[in-house]
Amino acid sequence: MTVSDSASVTAAAPVPPLAGRATAIGGSPVRDILAVTGRPEVINFAGGLPAPELFDVEGIAAAYRDVLAEVPERALQYATTEGEPGLRAALAERTGARGLATDADEVLVTTGSQQALSLLATALLEPGDVVLVEDPCYLAALQAFRFAGARVIAVPGDADGIDPWALEDLVIRERPKLLYTVPTFQNPTGRAMPGERRAAVAAVAARRGLWIVEDDPYGELRFEGERVPWIASYDGAGDRTVLLGSFSKVMAPGLRLGWLRAPAALRRACAVAKQAADLHTPTVNQLAAARYLADRDLDAHVARVAGVYRERRDAMLDGIADALPAGSSWTRPEGGMFLWARLPESYDTTALLPRVVEQDVAYVPGAPFYAGEPDPATLRLCFVTQTPEEIGEGLRRLGRGLRG
């Protein structure tokens, strides 16, 4: 009997199992909620999407047309892993103009800033390594670090962000590889870390030996107040801070264009990891973004977007007291996309969500954003994708749902 004959009379053997990390790490609760609340009648405060009606469609389309008309062979060809030189130069110039001198060679273009997190996890983390994060923390960062096998620990903080003294205690005790932070208009809370706190965090990293991953997808969306320098610009942080940026919130997320600015050895390691992941970010998208930056005023566009977002934030602040039960509290973000609220202790926002969705409105429960012990009474509201009128109606529906 041949091998093929033997196989034909026996049951097929099962295929090998998935990797443990593929089954241990769950999907994104935000994306699960968006799938449930996709009906057009739902006023959706759950998403983290920029307002699509504010995209500069004409300007972006013109950039693609020009690139495909003038350099089609280059636009449709493979490119270097590090990114198109013209785009890297433009990104370095924008970073320098905002107070952090940067050379084009210090920049690695990524397929969205989310890829930058995955590359950093690959380049820095061994299974079991400790990563410190804010409490609460950006969900997709928790996913990326846990998928790499890291042990993720939350650093206590307050309305100004991470507590530097608690950070130092954890660094001494846990010997972490890195600290991940979104210091400006954080997702999910909308809070911003003051300059003195940033300097203190930088000092801890310098004193104790720690990488800082500073994620800044929202920093340009400021409505009021003065811009605070990046942590990377403070004394002691320059050789140990990775700064992440993205066009997703200021140009369009569908471009999938992000970047990281990192010290040379780590940047090279990330480039090798990117070669294994996708070779390079799509050439045509990079060239179109570079052309847009050359031909259009992105800063003026961002200012227009921020002006609209401020009106929408104000509409949410105007109506939230009537929507939430007595004893609730909430943030007043100076920019970004999110407002964070805490209901009285007797409330569980995960359990309440189905009842609220019945009123054709949605939020994200706060519990999944915590690396440690969750606060079940918290929730995140995104205020940028609805008009002020829709926000007012959504808050009325939210109030009805919470009251039952």
C-alpha positions in Angstrom: 0.0 0.0 0.0 1.4 3.4 -0.9 1.5 6.5 1.4 -1.4 8.0 -0.6 -3.5 4.8 -0.3 -2.9 4.8 3.4 -3.9 8.4 3.7 -7.1 7.8 1.8 -8.5 5.2 4.3 -7.6 7.1 7.5 -9.1 10.2 9.0 -7.3 13.4 8.3 -5.1 14.6 11.1 -5.9 18.0 12.5 -3.7 20.9 11.5 -1.3 22.3 14.1 -2.9 24.8 16.5 -2.6 28.6 16.3 0.1 30.3 18.3 -0.8 30.9 21.8 -0.7 34.7 21.5 -3.3 34.5 18.7 -5.8 33.0 21.0 -4.8 34.7 24.2 -5.1 38.3 22.9 -8.6 39.4 22.2 -9.8 41.8 19.4 -10.5 45.4 19.8 -13.7 46.2 21.9 -14.0 49.5 20.0 -14.2 47.7 16.6 -16.6 45.2 18.0 -18.9 48.0 19.1 -18.6 49.8 15.8 -19.8 46.6 14.1 -22.9 46.5 16.3 -23.6 50.3 16.0 -23.2 50.7 12.2 -26.9 51.5 11.6 -27.3 55.0 10.1 -29.8 56.0 12.8 -27.3 55.5 15.6 -25.5 58.6 16.8 -22.1 57.0 17.4 -19.9 58.5 20.1 -17.9 55.2 20.2 -15.7 55.6 17.2 -12.2 57.2 17.1 -12.6 58.3 13.5 -11.9 61.8 12.2 -14.8 63.7 10.5 -14.8 62.5 6.9 -16.6 65.6 5.6 -13.6 67.6 6.6 -11.1 65.7 4.5 -9.4 67.8 1.8 -10.6 65.5 -0.9 -9.7 67.8 -3.7 -6.2 68.5 -2.5 -5.4 64.9 -1.9 -6.9 63.8 -5.2 -4.8 66.5 -7.0 -1.7 65.2 -5.3 -2.3 61.7 -6.5 -3.1 62.9 -10.0 0.1 64.9 -10.2 2.2 62.0 -8.9 0.7 59.5 -11.3 1.0 61.9 -14.2 4.5 62.9 -13.6 6.3 59.9 -12.0 4.1 56.9 -12.6 6.9 54.4 -12.9 8.3 55.5 -9.5 4.9 55.8 -7.8 3.9 52.2 -8.7 7.3 50.6 -8.0 8.9 49.2 -4.9 10.6 51.7 -2.7 13.2 51.7 0.2 12.1 50.4 3.5 13.0 53.6 5.3 10.6 55.7 3.2 10.6 58.1 0.2 13.4 60.7 0.7 11.2 63.7 -0.1 8.6 62.7 2.5 11.2 62.0 5.1 12.7 65.4 4.5 9.3 67.1 4.8 8.5 65.2 8.0 11.9 66.2 9.4 11.3 69.8 8.5 7.8 69.8 10.2 9.3 68.2 13.3 12.1 70.8 13.4 9.6 73.7 13.0 7.8 72.4 16.1 10.9 72.6 18.3 12.7 69.3 17.8 15.6 69.5 15.4 15.4 66.4 13.1 17.3 65.1 10.1 15.6 63.1 7.4 17.7 60.1 8.2 16.2 60.0 11.7 12.8 59.3 10.3 11.3 55.9 9.3 8.0 56.0 7.4 5.5 53.4 8.7 2.1 52.1 7.5 0.2 54.1 10.0 1.6 54.8 13.5 0.0 51.6 14.6 2.7 49.7 12.6 5.3 51.7 14.4 4.1 50.2 17.7 4.3 46.7 16.3 7.8 47.4 14.9 9.0 48.7 18.3 7.5 45.7 20.1 9.4 43.4 17.7 12.7 45.4 18.0 12.6 45.9 21.8 10.6 43.2 23.6 11.2 39.6 24.5 8.4 37.6 26.0 8.0 38.5 29.6 9.5 41.9 29.3 7.7 44.7 31.2 6.1 47.6 29.5 4.7 50.5 31.5 1.6 52.4 30.2 -0.7 55.1 31.3 -3.9 54.3 33.2 -6.1 54.2 31.2 -4.2 53.6 28.0 -4.8 53.5 24.2 -6.3 50.2 23.4 -4.4 49.2 20.3 -1.1 49.8 22.2 -2.2 47.3 24.8 -2.9 44.9 22.0 0.5 45.4 20.3 2.5 45.0 23.5 0.5 42.0 24.8 0.8 40.3 21.4 4.6 40.6 21.7 4.3 38.7 25.0 5.0 41.7 27.2 3.8 42.0 30.8 1.9 45.4 30.7 1.8 47.4 34.0 -0.1 50.6 34.5 1.6 53.6 36.1 -0.7 55.5 38.5 -1.5 59.1 37.5 -3.9 62.0 37.9 -5.5 64.6 35.7 -2.1 65.7 34.5 -1.1 62.1 33.4 1.6 59.8 34.7 2.9 60.4 38.3 6.7 60.6 37.9 7.3 59.4 41.5 5.1 56.3 40.9 6.9 55.8 37.6 10.3 55.8 39.3 9.1 53.3 41.9 7.9 51.0 39.2 11.1 51.3 37.1 13.1 50.3 40.2 10.9 47.4 41.1 9.9 46.0 37.7 12.9 46.9 35.4 10.7 47.7 32.4 12.0 48.0 28.8 9.8 51.0 27.9 7.2 53.5 28.9 4.4 54.2 26.4 2.6 57.5 26.6 0.3 59.7 24.6 1.0 63.0 26.5 -1.0 65.3 24.4 -4.9 64.9 24.2 -4.6 61.3 25.2 -6.8 58.5 24.0 -9.0 57.8 25.8 -9.1 60.6 28.4 -8.3 63.7 26.3 -5.9 65.0 29.0 -2.6 66.7 28.3 0.6 66.3 30.3 2.0 69.7 31.5 5.6 70.6 30.7 6.9 70.2 34.2 5.5 66.7 34.3 7.1 65.8 31.0 10.4 67.1 32.2 10.1 64.9 35.3 9.2 61.8 33.2 12.2 62.5 31.0 14.4 62.8 34.1 13.3 59.4 35.4 14.0 57.8 32.1 17.5 59.3 32.0 18.2 58.4 35.7 17.0 54.9 35.6 17.5 53.7 32.1 14.3 53.4 30.2 13.0 53.8 26.6 10.1 56.3 26.2 7.6 55.8 23.3 5.9 59.1 22.8 2.8 58.8 20.6 1.5 62.0 19.2 -1.4 61.5 16.8 -3.6 64.3 18.2 -1.1 67.0 19.2 -1.9 69.3 16.2 -5.6 69.3 17.0 -5.3 72.0 19.7 -8.3 74.2 20.3 -7.0 76.4 23.1 -4.0 76.9 25.3 -0.3 76.9 24.4 1.6 74.0 22.7 3.7 72.0 25.1 7.1 70.6 23.8 7.4 66.9 23.2 9.0 64.8 25.9 11.7 64.0 23.4 12.9 67.6 23.6 13.5 67.7 27.3 17.0 67.1 28.9 17.9 63.5 29.2 15.3 62.2 26.8 16.9 62.7 23.4 18.8 59.4 23.3 16.0 57.3 24.6 12.7 58.6 23.2 10.9 57.4 20.2 8.5 60.0 18.8 5.5 58.6 16.7 3.5 60.7 14.3 0.6 60.1 11.9 -1.3 61.8 9.1 -4.5 59.8 10.1 -6.0 62.6 12.1 -4.7 65.6 10.2 -4.9 64.4 6.6 -6.8 61.1 6.2 -6.5 57.7 7.9 -7.0 55.8 4.7 -3.5 56.9 3.5 -2.1 54.7 6.3 0.9 57.0 6.7 2.8 57.3 10.0 6.4 57.7 11.0 8.8 57.3 13.9 11.8 59.3 14.9 14.2 57.3 16.9 17.9 56.9 17.8 19.9 55.3 15.1 20.4 51.7 16.5 16.7 51.3 17.3 15.6 52.9 14.1 17.7 50.4 12.1 16.2 47.5 14.1 12.7 48.8 13.3 13.7 49.0 9.6 14.7 45.4 9.7 11.4 44.5 11.4 9.5 46.4 8.7 11.3 44.6 5.9 9.9 41.4 7.4 6.5 42.9 7.8 5.7 44.7 4.5 9.0 45.7 2.8 7.9 49.3 2.6 4.9 51.6 3.0 3.0 52.1 -0.4 5.1 54.3 -2.6 2.2 56.1 -4.3 0.8 57.1 -0.9 4.2 58.5 0.3 4.7 60.5 -2.9 1.2 61.9 -2.8 1.6 63.0 0.8 4.9 64.6 0.0 3.3 66.4 -3.0 0.4 67.5 -0.8 2.9 69.0 1.7 4.7 70.8 -1.0 1.6 72.2 -2.8 -0.9 72.8 0.0 -0.9 74.4 3.4 -1.5 71.5 5.8 -1.3 73.7 8.8 -4.2 75.9 7.5 -6.2 72.8 6.9 -5.6 71.5 10.4 -6.6 74.9 11.8 -9.9 74.6 10.0 -10.5 71.1 11.3 -9.6 72.1 14.8 -12.0 75.0 14.7 -14.9 72.6 13.8 -13.8 70.1 16.4 -13.8 72.9 19.0 -17.4 73.7 18.3 -18.3 70.0 18.6 -16.4 69.7 21.9 -18.2 72.7 23.2 -21.6 71.2 22.2 -20.7 68.0 24.1 -19.6 70.0 27.2 -22.8 72.1 27.0 -25.1 69.0 27.2 -23.2 66.4 29.1 -24.3 67.5 32.6 -27.9 66.8 31.7 -27.1 63.5 30.1 -25.1 61.9 32.9 -26.4 61.0 36.3 -25.8 63.2 39.3 -22.3 62.7 40.8 -20.6 62.1 37.5 -17.4 63.8 36.4 -15.8 64.4 33.0 -12.7 65.9 31.4 -12.5 69.2 29.5 -10.0 68.5 26.7 -8.1 71.4 25.2 -7.8 69.5 21.9 -8.0 66.1 20.3 -11.1 64.0 19.8 -12.2 62.4 23.1 -13.9 63.2 26.4 -13.7 60.8 29.3 -16.4 60.5 31.9 -16.9 58.7 35.2 -20.3 57.9 36.5 -21.1 57.2 40.2 -19.6 53.9 41.5 -22.9 52.0 41.3 -22.9 52.2 37.5 -21.3 49.6 35.1 -21.0 51.2 31.7 -20.4 47.8 30.0 -23.6 46.4 31.4 -25.5 49.5 30.5 -24.3 49.7 26.9 -27.0 47.4 25.3 -29.7 49.5 27.0 -28.1 52.7 25.7 -27.8 51.3 22.2 -31.5 50.7 22.2 -31.8 54.5 22.3 -29.8 54.7 19.0 -26.6 56.1 20.6 -23.3 54.5 21.6 -20.2 55.1 23.6 -17.2 52.9 24.5 -17.1 51.5 28.0 -13.9 52.5 29.9 -13.0 49.1 31.3 -11.0 47.7 28.3 -8.6 50.7 28.3 -7.1 49.7 31.7 -4.0 47.5 31.9 -4.7 46.8 35.5 -7.8 47.0 37.6 -10.5 48.5 35.4 -12.9 51.2 36.6 -16.3 49.9 35.4 -18.0 53.3 35.9 -16.0 55.0 33.1 -16.7 55.7 29.4 -15.2 57.4 26.4 -17.1 59.7 24.1 -15.8 60.9 20.7 -17.1 64.3 19.8 -15.7 65.0 16.3 -17.9 63.0 13.9 -21.3 64.6 14.7 -22.6 68.1 14.2 -23.4 70.1 17.3 -27.1 69.4 16.7 -26.5 65.7 16.4 -24.4 65.8 19.6 -27.2 67.5 21.5 -29.7 64.8 20.3 -27.2 62.1 21.1 -26.7 63.3 24.6 -30.5 63.4 25.1 -30.6 59.7 24.0 -27.7 58.9 26.2 -29.5 60.4 29.2 -32.6 58.3 28.5 -30.6 55.1 28.1 -28.6 55.7 31.4 -31.8 56.5 33.3 -33.5 53.3 31.9 
